[in-house]
Structures are given as C-alpha cells and as structure tokens.
Amino acid sequence: MVIIIDGLSAIGKSSVAKKLADTLHYIYLILVLFIE
C-alpha cells in the first residue's frame, strides 16, 4: 500500500498529488491502528 502511494506521489510530482498521497497514507495508518 505504502509503495503504491509513494509511486503515485513520484509520478504526480505536484502539490495536489502529494496531498492526496499523504491523505491516503494517513487514512491507511488509521485503519491499521483500528485493525490492530
């Protein structure tokens, strides 16, 4: 999941793409915390 997000951020190379990637990563971390 993290690898995919990093890939999107690298391909986008824009503030919008990076913000989206950061948001998805943040949501992913929250889901992991809830699952555990």
N, C-alpha and C positions, 0 to 999 in steps of 0.2 A: 504493500500500500504506500509506504513512505517512498519507495523507489519510483513508483508511478507519479506521485505528486512532485518529486524532485525533477522528473523528466518533463512534466508539463511546465514547471517553472522555468526550466532551462530553455525549452522550446519557445515559450511565450516571450520571455525577456522584456516584459512590460509591467508597469505597476499594477495593472488590473490582474494580469495572470498570476503575479506573485501574491497579490492579496487573496485571490481565490485559492491558490495552493496553500497559503498559510491558514486560511479559514478551514479548508478540508482537513489539514493536518491537525488543527486544534480540535475539530469535531471528532476525528479519529482517536485522539488521545482520551477525550471524554468517554467515548464508547468503550475503550479498553478499560478505563477505570471502573465503569459501571459493570462490565462483564466480570472483571476480577472481584 
